Amino acid sequence: MTTPASTSAVNPKPRRQRRSRWSRLVHSPVFFPLIGFIAVFIVMALVNDNFLLPNNLTNVARQGAIIGIIAVGMSFAIFTGGIDLSVGPVMALSGTIMAGLMAAGWPPTVAVIAGLALGMVFGAFNGACVAFARMPPIIVTLATMGIARGLGLIYTGGYPISGLPAGFAFFGRGEVLGIQAPIVIMLLVYLVAYVVLHHTSFGRYVYAIGGNEEATRLTGIRVPRYKLLVYTISGLTAAIAGLVITSRLMSGQPNAGTGFELDAIAAVVLGGAAIAGGRGAILGTLVGAMLLAILNNGLNLMGVSPYLQDVVKGAIILLAIYIGRGRNA
Amino acid sequence: MALLALEKVSKAFPGVRALHDVSLRVEAGEIHALLGENGAGKSTLMKILCGIHQPDSGEILIDGRAQHFSSYRRACAAGVGIVFQEFSLIPGLSVVDNIFLGREPRNALGLIRHGEMVDQAHALFERLGIDIDPLIRVHHLSVADQQFVEIAKALSLNARVLVLDEPTAPLTPTEVERLFAIMRQLREQGVAMVFISHHMEEIFEICDRVTVLRDGEYVTTLNVSETDAGALVEQMVGRRVDNIFPERQTPPPTDDIVLDARIRMAGRKHTDHIRLARGEILGFAGLVGSGRSEMALAMIGAHPVAERHMQLEGRTVTLKSPADALGRGIGLLPENRKQQGLILPFTCADNISINHLERFQSPKPFISRRREQAAVETLMDRVRVKAPGSDTVVGTLSGGNQQKVVIARWLERGCRVLIFDEPTRGIDVGAKSEIYALMKTLTAQGISIIMISSELPEITGLCDRVLVFNHGHVVAELAGDGIEASTIMTHATRQISLNHPTGAPDKTAATMERAS
């Protein structure tokens, strides 16, 4: 506490010290996720001889990229105290539209832009329902989850769309400076999200809305407008994931992304975000997504049955949240 | 031997020494006031007494026996009851369900014995001398009745020590009298009570002894009959505060109208006409629930209205949302700090800068943290927020400092009209007088202020003009020497025949004309 200097006649200048570097690190939302990541990483490295091979590690990052990208939009939604369950089907729908348009002879650029735009439109629809019609996000996105999945199946007739132009493979299989394209795309998405969340007013409003929506509204922030934007971003990142996965598989899969919304939520929560909103870090989400990826990979390498893998993953998520519960910023 | 004794209790939180060697002794059948500024450690001491916090050192003795309260439940079991500042009742449940929550009497099948609960509730209410239907849902009750239910709940656990943490803050004067009647009854029954209040006159009316805390330390314990308000305030703040209100100046001319609002609230028949002159403090007086806050919210577009015509400096403006109002230079400091004002997980800095972030953009749209930090710290100094730093999480500050953070948010926003809704609720004398001085400074700069307050001294001591609300309408306007507590109360409590279409608004129009 500063000294009670209010007795002095001149305006007192209370001493304000900033928190020490160490205290700031420990209180950063990224701290515990990072500890968890390192712990799991070490265990996996000790148990599997192959885990630390450079090839394996880049594969892990690439496999984690899809969930990692989706989790960015999910982070925006969860930071505002909302949620977006429609991301998996929106990813699949955007991907199949891109594939369908290219198969029909459209230039890849146009097809990609159309697919991304579709994701944004879907997200904006979610956002309009949440922000202007004031419907609860969990119900809205549960409904649009079904709608998006259904539309994808109708569009494709239930079959994968293949026969895509070879150049399109770049986003899923290409490399930039020796790094696999999905990883580069993921890192770019995180970079943009980080800058938006930490260096723009909009980012501050995202946390403010999650922290206390009523207070944010009364202080003169246009809350509905920013919520609309948040869900539009979530739709966009789902569509970007759709781009990567479609390019990786070189086919539009209407059933892709089943259960991805849960993995994305897990990544955000493992990343230290409060599910009620207002608190969390986008870099934490990245750590959370990579934590899930090394878990999947490590358990696969160990030859653990897929059924048991789900149990182990669930248990680890519970443990992580138990450790991180009730922590204040 | 004292029924309750706290001996040399100390408690530190990370970065803050909340209590240092504080002692408190309360006899059976005594009402003991605990007095101190916000942040003096009253609430922390009471939370230790109730097992919510554990002391770092020191002892709690009941009947001379040392107690270790590891939880709130344990404290309850030992006969300590507390009525919290923020009510802990569950609005959707009935009165009995609330009173017996978690320890419902059950029959052999494990089902709740409802009849027995109702009987016990009746017995409790009789003991308190109050008349509340035990089966009614709590959200239908008035604030006062909810509080009486809280007291009944504490007593149902056979509490011999009862802590009342600012129980009078949300109550009207009549309700306060009812509360005091209940407290006197409990005193007769030998209950030891700790009473926290910022109202001196209440302490002199109801309390036997008073213990003063300052900055987490014990200052003194006095018999109420042997001291006076001035002396107590001096003990509290460590200096003499003679008049907490700034000196009165000649009121600004009432013909320079900044804001002219004709608003008909949803579901009301009449339109209220509110005019605000440049540089004046206009009071909204009236009972809790008389429609003052709703009117304030309507004025910034945050409450549904049937009709709203607003003119700002002669130009008609349409306000559909608080953002529109902010754009026009009208800001509101809402009534409920925690629910409507603060973003609790945010730091002081982030709370203050939230509504003028665009000022710190360089280059657009990126925020310069350095510029933001510098501006925020200037503001914190200006309103004298006592906090370890601008990066302190706002939820950890005392009520007075939290309020200063909310106020600071509006200072650099260039607002022409500021609406303060209960700006000093739950705030100590020192902080109050600082907030009053700040309001005067703002009006001197030509900013017009509407102040909603349930504290009459505040209205009479600060306002240039006063509008009295009753049953959702403005029923009287007072100015100058006409601003008297008794007059305000007469208008505020008068029974209004709502069927008379010519009742309230005509009266208002008449008084308005007389004033201008």
HADDOCK unambig.tbl for C-alpha pairs under 7 A between the chains (distance, minus, plus):
assign (segid A and resid 1 and name CA) (segid B and resid 15 and name CA) 6.99 0.50 0.50
assign (segid A and resid 1 and name CA) (segid B and resid 16 and name CA) 5.81 0.50 0.50
assign (segid A and resid 1 and name CA) (segid B and resid 387 and name CA) 6.13 0.50 0.50
assign (segid A and resid 1 and name CA) (segid B and resid 388 and name CA) 4.97 0.50 0.50
assign (segid A and resid 2 and name CA) (segid B and resid 386 and name CA) 6.52 0.50 0.50
assign (segid A and resid 2 and name CA) (segid B and resid 387 and name CA) 6.59 0.50 0.50
assign (segid A and resid 2 and name CA) (segid B and resid 388 and name CA) 5.96 0.50 0.50
assign (segid A and resid 13 and name CA) (segid B and resid 381 and name CA) 6.59 0.50 0.50
assign (segid A and resid 16 and name CA) (segid B and resid 388 and name CA) 5.89 0.50 0.50
assign (segid A and resid 16 and name CA) (segid B and resid 389 and name CA) 4.69 0.50 0.50
assign (segid A and resid 17 and name CA) (segid B and resid 388 and name CA) 6.85 0.50 0.50
assign (segid A and resid 17 and name CA) (segid B and resid 389 and name CA) 5.86 0.50 0.50
assign (segid A and resid 18 and name CA) (segid B and resid 389 and name CA) 6.08 0.50 0.50
assign (segid A and resid 18 and name CA) (segid B and resid 391 and name CA) 6.96 0.50 0.50
assign (segid A and resid 199 and name CA) (segid B and resid 366 and name CA) 5.10 0.50 0.50
assign (segid A and resid 199 and name CA) (segid B and resid 367 and name CA) 5.17 0.50 0.50
assign (segid A and resid 200 and name CA) (segid B and resid 365 and name CA) 5.83 0.50 0.50
assign (segid A and resid 200 and name CA) (segid B and resid 366 and name CA) 4.83 0.50 0.50
assign (segid A and resid 200 and name CA) (segid B and resid 367 and name CA) 5.49 0.50 0.50
assign (segid A and resid 201 and name CA) (segid B and resid 357 and name CA) 6.00 0.50 0.50
assign (segid A and resid 201 and name CA) (segid B and resid 367 and name CA) 6.94 0.50 0.50
assign (segid A and resid 208 and name CA) (segid B and resid 343 and name CA) 6.33 0.50 0.50
assign (segid A and resid 211 and name CA) (segid B and resid 343 and name CA) 5.30 0.50 0.50
assign (segid A and resid 211 and name CA) (segid B and resid 344 and name CA) 6.47 0.50 0.50
assign (segid A and resid 211 and name CA) (segid B and resid 345 and name CA) 6.01 0.50 0.50
assign (segid A and resid 212 and name CA) (segid B and resid 343 and name CA) 5.09 0.50 0.50
assign (segid A and resid 214 and name CA) (segid B and resid 340 and name CA) 5.53 0.50 0.50
assign (segid A and resid 215 and name CA) (segid B and resid 339 and name CA) 6.69 0.50 0.50
assign (segid A and resid 215 and name CA) (segid B and resid 340 and name CA) 4.16 0.50 0.50
assign (segid A and resid 215 and name CA) (segid B and resid 341 and name CA) 4.78 0.50 0.50
assign (segid A and resid 215 and name CA) (segid B and resid 342 and name CA) 6.07 0.50 0.50
assign (segid A and resid 215 and name CA) (segid B and resid 343 and name CA) 6.63 0.50 0.50
assign (segid A and resid 217 and name CA) (segid B and resid 322 and name CA) 6.66 0.50 0.50
assign (segid A and resid 218 and name CA) (segid B and resid 322 and name CA) 5.58 0.50 0.50
assign (segid A and resid 219 and name CA) (segid B and resid 322 and name CA) 6.77 0.50 0.50
assign (segid A and resid 219 and name CA) (segid B and resid 355 and name CA) 6.29 0.50 0.50
assign (segid A and resid 220 and name CA) (segid B and resid 322 and name CA) 4.66 0.50 0.50
assign (segid A and resid 220 and name CA) (segid B and resid 323 and name CA) 3.80 0.50 0.50
assign (segid A and resid 220 and name CA) (segid B and resid 326 and name CA) 5.52 0.50 0.50
assign (segid A and resid 220 and name CA) (segid B and resid 355 and name CA) 6.57 0.50 0.50
assign (segid A and resid 221 and name CA) (segid B and resid 323 and name CA) 5.45 0.50 0.50
assign (segid A and resid 221 and name CA) (segid B and resid 355 and name CA) 6.81 0.50 0.50
assign (segid A and resid 222 and name CA) (segid B and resid 323 and name CA) 5.82 0.50 0.50
assign (segid A and resid 278 and name CA) (segid B and resid 345 and name CA) 6.68 0.50 0.50
assign (segid A and resid 329 and name CA) (segid B and resid 345 and name CA) 6.94 0.50 0.50
